[in-house]
Amino acid sequence: AEWRHPIGDRNPRECCTTCLLAVHTPRKGIIMGGLGDGLALFSENTKMRLSLSGRRENDFGNQSLALGAPHRVSDWQFEEILNLPGQWMVTLTTDGVSDDIQPSKMHEFTAWLESLKILKQPESSLRRSLRNWPTKGHTDDKTIATLFKNSNHG
């Protein structure tokens, strides 16, 4: 319902979109969820622990589940992470990013994102990296969002 409001009078089928979410509550931990072909990653103390991807093996090209396209509640994926360590990070990416990351390189990708946090202007470094994406001709939307906690105190 919240997604339908901003699209106004447009046909939902013309506005299909991946949907990823991460919610942190101090008492419950983290809930990650998604519909579509994006990627949600959870890493603790710079080590990747959990990957949640909406890409199904039988999806072809840009075909995937999405808001605005026919799907069932059971098509959503959810993961709950309890007992959080002192340092953790959740990363959500659209398929424009996740399609180009090999599974064996996920740890390197999350470590690179972690390293950006210490820069004076991490946003400009990330923006530059997304503009200069190494996969030639890949014009799909590239969005990255992170949620993190550095230590037991902050």
N, C-alpha and C positions, 0 to 999 in steps of 0.2 A: 504494500500500500504506500509506503514512504517513497519507493522508487517511482510509482506511477504519478505522483504529484508533480515532480519537476518536468516530466515529459509532456505534460499538458494534454492537448488534443491529438498529439501524434499517435499513430498506430504503434502499440507496443512491439509488434514484430519488426518494425523499422528501427527500433532502439535497443535491440537485444544487447545484453551486457553480462560479463562475468561478474560475480559478486563474491568478495572475500571479506571476512571479518575476523577480528581478534578483540577479545574483551578481557581485561584484567581486573580482578576483584581481590583485594587483600586477603579475604577469608576463603575464597573458593579457588584461587589460582587463575589459570588462563583457559579460555574457551576459544578455539579457532574453528572456523567454519568456512565452507565455500560451495559454490555452484558454478560450474563452468571450468574453463581450462587454465586458470591461473595457478599459482603455487603459494602455499603458506609453509614457512619453515620455523621451527623452534630450535634455538641453540642455547646451550648453557655453558658458561665459562669458556666461550669461543669454540665449543664442540657441538656440531649439529646432532640433535637428538631425534627430531621428528620432522617428517616431510608429508604434507597433505596436498595432493594434486588432484584437480578435477579432470585432467585429461584421461580419457578412457582409451584402451588399446584399439578399439574399433572405430574411433573418431577419425574422420577424414578431413584433412586441411583445416579450414576454419569452422567445421561443424563441431559444435559442442553444446552441452546444456547451458542455458542462460536465462536470466530474467527476461521476460518478453517472448520466450520460446516455450513450447509445451514441455513441461517437466512435472515430476511428482515430488512430494515432500521427501520421499525416500532417496531421491537423487542428490540431496544435500549431503555433504560429508561434515562431520564434526569430530573434534578431538578435545579432550579435557586434560590439562596438565596440572596436577596437584603437587604439593610439596616443592615449591619453587626454590631453586638454589639462590645464592646471593647475587649472582650476575647472570642475566639471561637476555635474550633478544628474540622477538617475533618479527619475521619479515614476510610481507605480502607482496607478490609481484603479478602483474598481468602476464599473459602468455607471450607478449612481445619481448619480455625478458626471459621468462622460464623456458620457452622453447629452445633458446640458444645455450642453456646451461646443461652440460652433460651431467648425468647423475653422479659420476665419479668426481666432479668438480664442485659439487654443492658446498662442501666444507670450505674450499678456497673462496667461493663467492661470499659466504657468510663472514669469513675472516676478513675479507676485503671491506665489506660493509662495516664491520666492527672497527676497522682501522680508520675509517672516515670520521668516527666520533671524536677523535682527538685533534682534528684539524680545526683551525680558526674559523673557516667557512666551509663546513662539510657540504652544504647545499650546492654551492657553486662547483665543487669538485664532482659531485654526483651528477649534476646537470650536464657538465662537460662530458662526462663518461657516457651518459645516455645519448647525447648528440653525436658523439664519435663512436657509436656502437660498432664493434668489430665485425659483425656479420653484414657483409656488403649486400645492399638491395633489400634489407629487412626494414620495411616501413610500418610495421604493426606498432600500435600504441605501446609505449614502454613506461610503466608506472611502478614505482617501488615505495612502499610505506614500511616504517619500522616502529616498533614499540619496544623499549628496553629499560632495564634496571641495571645500574653499574655495580652496586654493592649492597650489603645489608642495610646501609644507612641512607640510600637515596634512590 
